């Protein structure tokens, strides 16, 4: 059945030369397309068609909306999601980095790393300390004072040295060990004081209890100070110093020839100003006047020389104080402490041969070095024990009134005003 109206001829157009209006079948309804405002991104923005992947955009609107419940789009017939340009390397531009947060996090990480390194270093060094001297065995001790006092001893121990090293360092091959230098270091809030004790000082060796035997021994009377060490080691030396001065010794530290030379070499040498040149065949010293850097061998010769000076042992103790202060000044610097390549060799060289008392911690050892450093920087003074004249066996007699005044000032943490006459 043909529902089209009769146009007066099969397959021919109307006789009216003007085009006729649209026709529609009576039973067909054409869907009405809702009118929409013109879209800026259809037919105008080439990036829209590129983003949609549809190629050419004819501008014909089918009435569809972008996105639906499954697609997660807008679903409201609005503007479709726009294409986000990608930056260099394929990453989106995104928000600007929060540098404050990054710096804060980085700082925390750095602090934690430094703490871990510091704690690890402290534990390592503490485990290598030779806490061998038991001051609890010292009897009849003086009362404690306001300052922290150290008895620092340089021994002629050749422990661990080969025959070649003994020859190179001019140490000889004597068995056992004796004191080569002794000094009291008082770390006080009023100023640090370093007092050298000539090893030929004439003192009284009091009664004591043997450090190994535990037996009681009577007083030995007058003798040279270094004899106390030879008789019963560090414990009797501390007992003798305390008995003759009345000053309590809080800590003991001793180092031998090899350890001393190794520390200097680990630091890369120690710079020192030698005011007047001197030579000594026995110690191997051969120095010109002026500022120079001493290696381990030269440093050992410098602190051991006594026969080249008219004042002999008194002149040597002054050189020992001068060098130890310079050594501490260079060792206790950020360049050494914060540099693992300098810190570990220096600590290793010193801790292998440094003998201390059982109560001395790494903190106490560090405080001792900083007190010595302070003296070289002008925060304190160094001096010899006041001498009154000669004594038996070519020894030296202390000026006891001055010694008592000196001890009283140290005990009470007062500024030291006592002058040494040598």
C-alpha positions in Angstrom: 0.0 0.0 0.0 1.4 3.4 -0.9 0.9 6.0 1.7 2.6 8.8 -0.2 0.2 11.4 -1.7 -0.4 11.4 -5.4 1.8 14.0 -7.0 0.3 13.6 -10.4 3.0 11.5 -11.8 5.3 8.6 -10.9 8.8 9.6 -10.2 8.3 13.2 -11.1 8.5 16.3 -9.1 5.7 18.8 -8.6 4.7 21.1 -11.4 5.2 24.1 -9.1 8.6 25.6 -9.9 9.1 26.6 -6.3 10.4 24.0 -3.9 7.7 22.6 -1.8 7.9 22.3 2.0 8.8 19.2 3.8 6.3 16.4 3.8 5.7 14.0 6.5 3.9 10.8 6.8 0.9 11.0 8.9 1.8 8.2 11.2 5.6 8.9 11.7 6.7 11.3 14.5 10.2 12.8 14.2 11.9 13.2 17.6 12.3 16.8 18.7 15.9 17.8 19.3 16.3 20.2 22.2 17.9 23.5 21.4 21.3 24.0 23.0 23.5 27.0 23.1 26.5 27.0 20.9 29.5 25.2 22.4 32.9 26.8 22.2 34.6 23.5 21.9 32.6 22.1 19.0 33.8 23.1 15.6 36.1 25.8 17.1 38.7 24.2 19.4 40.8 21.7 17.5 42.2 20.4 20.8 38.7 19.1 21.6 38.5 16.8 18.7 42.0 15.7 19.2 41.3 14.9 22.9 38.1 13.0 21.9 39.8 11.0 19.2 36.9 11.6 16.7 38.8 13.3 14.0 36.7 15.8 12.1 34.0 17.6 14.1 31.0 18.5 11.9 29.3 20.5 14.6 26.2 18.3 14.4 24.8 17.8 17.9 23.2 14.4 18.5 21.9 15.4 21.9 24.4 13.1 23.8 25.9 14.2 27.1 29.5 13.5 28.2 29.9 10.9 30.8 27.5 8.7 32.5 27.3 6.7 35.7 29.8 4.2 34.4 32.3 6.6 32.9 32.5 8.9 35.9 32.2 12.0 33.8 30.2 15.1 34.4 26.9 13.6 33.2 25.2 17.0 33.1 25.8 17.9 29.5 28.5 20.4 30.6 31.9 21.0 29.2 33.9 17.8 28.8 37.2 17.2 30.7 40.0 19.1 29.1 43.3 17.6 28.0 46.2 18.2 30.5 49.5 19.0 28.8 52.4 16.9 30.0 55.6 18.5 31.1 59.2 17.4 30.3 59.8 13.8 30.9 56.1 12.9 30.6 55.0 14.1 34.0 52.1 16.4 34.7 52.7 19.9 35.8 50.9 19.3 39.1 51.2 21.5 42.1 54.5 23.3 42.9 56.8 21.3 45.2 56.7 22.2 48.9 60.3 23.2 49.5 59.7 24.0 53.2 58.5 20.5 53.9 61.3 19.0 51.9 63.9 21.0 53.8 62.3 20.1 57.2 62.3 16.4 56.3 65.9 16.6 55.0 67.0 18.3 58.2 65.4 15.6 60.3 67.1 12.9 58.3 70.5 14.7 58.6 70.1 15.1 62.4 69.2 11.4 62.8 72.2 10.4 60.6 74.6 12.5 62.7 73.2 11.1 65.9 73.5 7.6 64.7 77.1 8.2 63.6 78.0 10.0 66.8 76.6 7.3 69.0 78.2 4.6 66.9 81.6 6.4 67.1 81.3 6.9 70.9 80.4 3.2 71.4 83.3 2.1 69.2 85.9 4.4 70.9 84.6 3.5 74.4 85.1 -0.2 73.7 88.7 0.4 72.8 89.6 2.4 75.9 92.1 0.6 78.2 90.6 1.2 81.7 93.3 -0.6 83.6 94.3 1.6 86.5 92.2 1.0 89.7 92.3 4.2 91.8 90.1 2.4 94.4 93.3 0.7 95.5 94.8 4.0 96.5 94.5 4.5 100.3 94.1 7.5 102.6 93.0 9.8 99.8 92.4 13.6 100.2 88.9 15.1 100.0 87.5 16.1 96.6 87.9 19.6 95.4 85.8 21.9 93.1 88.0 21.2 90.0 88.5 18.0 88.0 92.1 16.9 88.2 94.0 14.6 85.9 97.5 13.1 86.4 98.9 12.8 82.9 101.9 10.5 82.5 104.2 9.9 79.6 106.0 6.6 80.1 109.0 5.2 78.3 107.1 2.1 77.5 108.2 0.4 74.2 105.2 -1.9 74.1 104.4 -3.0 70.6 107.5 -1.4 69.0 109.7 -3.4 66.6 113.5 -3.2 66.8 113.5 -0.9 63.7 111.0 1.5 65.4 113.0 1.6 68.6 116.1 2.6 66.5 114.2 5.1 64.4 112.7 6.8 67.5 115.9 6.7 69.6 114.1 5.0 72.5 116.7 2.3 73.4 115.7 -1.2 74.3 115.3 -1.0 78.1 112.8 -3.5 79.5 109.8 -2.5 81.5 108.6 1.1 81.7 109.3 4.2 83.7 107.8 7.7 83.9 109.3 10.1 81.4 107.0 13.0 82.2 104.3 13.8 84.8 101.9 16.7 85.1 98.7 17.7 86.9 96.0 19.2 84.8 93.3 21.0 86.8 90.1 21.7 84.8 88.4 24.6 86.6 85.7 27.1 85.9 88.1 29.8 87.0 90.7 28.7 84.4 92.6 25.6 83.6 96.1 25.0 85.1 98.8 22.6 84.0 101.5 21.9 86.5 104.6 19.8 85.5 106.1 17.6 88.1 109.8 17.0 87.4 110.6 13.3 87.6 113.6 14.1 89.8 111.4 15.8 92.4 112.5 14.8 96.0 109.4 13.5 97.7 108.2 11.1 100.4 106.9 7.7 99.3 104.2 6.9 101.9 102.8 3.6 103.1 100.7 1.9 100.5 98.9 -1.3 99.6 100.3 -3.2 96.6 98.2 -2.9 93.5 98.7 -6.6 92.6 99.6 -8.3 95.9 97.2 -6.5 98.1 99.8 -6.4 100.8 100.5 -3.4 103.0 103.9 -1.8 102.7 105.4 0.8 105.1 106.6 4.2 104.0 109.8 4.3 102.1 110.9 7.8 103.1 112.6 10.3 100.7 113.1 9.3 97.1 112.8 10.7 93.5 109.2 10.9 92.3 109.7 8.5 89.4 110.8 5.8 91.9 107.2 5.5 93.0 106.0 4.4 89.6 108.9 2.0 89.3 108.0 0.4 92.6 104.3 -0.3 92.1 103.0 1.4 89.0 100.3 4.1 88.6 98.5 3.4 91.8 101.5 4.2 94.0 102.4 7.2 91.8 98.9 8.6 92.4 99.2 7.8 96.2 102.6 9.6 96.3 101.4 12.7 94.4 98.3 13.0 96.6 100.3 12.5 99.8 102.9 15.2 99.0 100.5 17.8 97.6 97.2 17.2 99.5 95.4 17.4 96.1 93.0 14.6 95.1 93.6 13.1 91.6 90.3 12.3 89.9 91.6 10.7 86.8 94.8 9.1 85.4 96.0 8.9 81.8 99.2 7.4 80.5 100.7 7.1 77.1 103.8 5.4 75.8 106.4 6.4 73.2 104.7 4.5 70.3 101.2 5.9 71.0 102.5 9.4 71.3 104.3 9.3 67.9 101.3 7.5 66.2 98.8 10.2 67.3 101.0 12.9 65.9 101.3 11.1 62.6 97.6 10.4 62.5 97.0 14.1 62.7 99.3 14.8 59.9 101.9 16.4 62.2 101.6 19.2 64.7 102.6 22.8 64.0 104.9 24.3 66.6 107.0 27.5 67.0 110.5 26.6 68.3 112.0 29.8 69.7 115.6 28.6 69.8 117.1 25.7 67.8 118.8 22.8 69.5 120.4 19.4 68.9 120.6 16.2 71.1 122.2 12.9 69.9 120.4 10.9 72.6 116.9 11.9 71.7 117.7 12.5 68.0 116.6 16.1 68.2 117.8 18.5 65.5 115.7 21.6 65.3 116.1 25.1 63.8 114.3 28.1 65.2 111.0 29.0 63.7 107.5 27.7 63.1 107.5 24.2 61.7 105.4 21.0 61.5 106.7 18.1 63.5 106.0 14.5 62.6 105.8 11.7 65.2 109.5 11.0 65.3 110.4 14.7 65.6 107.7 15.3 68.2 109.0 12.5 70.4 112.5 13.9 70.2 111.3 17.3 71.1 109.5 16.3 74.3 112.3 13.9 75.4 115.3 16.2 75.1 116.9 17.2 78.4 120.7 17.2 77.9 120.7 20.1 75.4 119.4 22.5 78.1 121.2 24.1 81.1 118.0 23.6 83.1 117.8 20.0 82.1 114.5 18.4 83.3 112.9 21.8 84.1 113.4 22.9 80.5 112.1 19.7 79.2 108.9 19.9 81.2 108.2 23.3 79.6 108.6 21.9 76.2 106.3 19.0 77.0 103.6 21.4 78.2 104.0 23.5 75.1 103.8 20.5 72.7 100.9 18.8 74.5 98.9 22.0 74.4 99.6 22.4 70.6 98.6 18.7 70.1 95.3 19.1 71.9 94.6 22.4 70.1 94.9 20.6 66.7 93.2 17.4 67.8 90.1 19.1 69.4 89.0 21.0 66.2 86.0 20.5 64.0 88.3 19.5 61.1 89.4 16.5 63.1 86.3 15.7 65.2 83.8 15.9 62.3 86.1 14.3 59.7 85.9 10.5 59.9 89.1 10.1 57.9 90.9 12.1 60.5 89.0 11.2 63.7 89.1 7.4 63.4 92.9 7.1 62.8 93.6 9.6 65.6 91.4 7.8 68.1 92.7 4.5 67.0 96.3 5.5 67.4 95.7 7.0 70.8 93.3 4.4 72.3 95.5 1.5 71.4 98.3 2.7 73.8 96.5 5.2 76.1 96.0 3.7 79.6 93.4 5.3 81.9 91.7 4.7 85.2 88.6 2.4 85.5 86.2 5.3 86.1 87.4 7.5 83.1 84.9 7.7 80.3 85.4 8.9 76.7 83.6 12.1 77.9 86.2 12.6 80.6 89.0 12.0 78.1 87.5 14.6 75.7 87.2 17.1 78.6 90.8 16.6 79.4 91.9 17.4 75.8 89.7 20.5 75.7 91.1 21.7 78.9 94.6 21.3 77.4 93.4 23.1 74.3 92.1 25.9 76.4 95.5 26.5 78.0 97.1 26.9 74.5 94.3 29.4 73.7 95.0 31.5 76.7 92.3 30.2 78.9 94.5 29.2 81.8 98.2 28.8 82.4 101.0 26.2 82.5 103.9 26.1 85.0 106.4 24.0 86.8 105.9 22.9 90.4 107.5 25.7 92.5 111.1 24.6 93.3 113.1 25.7 96.4 116.5 24.3 95.4 118.6 21.1 95.2 118.0 17.9 97.2 119.8 14.6 97.6 120.9 12.5 94.6 120.8 15.5 92.3 117.1 15.9 92.8 114.9 19.0 93.2 113.2 20.2 96.4 109.7 21.6 96.2 108.9 25.0 97.6 106.2 23.7 100.0 104.6 27.0 101.1 104.0 27.8 97.4 102.9 24.3 96.8 100.3 24.5 99.5 99.0 27.8 98.2 98.8 26.4 94.7 96.8 23.4 95.9 94.4 25.5 97.9 93.6 27.7 94.9 93.0 24.6 92.7 90.9 22.9 95.4 88.7 25.9 95.8 88.4 26.7 92.1 90.2 30.0 92.5 92.3 31.7 89.9 95.9 30.5 90.3 98.2 33.3 91.2 101.2 31.3 92.4 104.3 31.9 90.4 106.9 29.3 89.7 110.5 30.4 90.1 111.9 28.0 87.4 
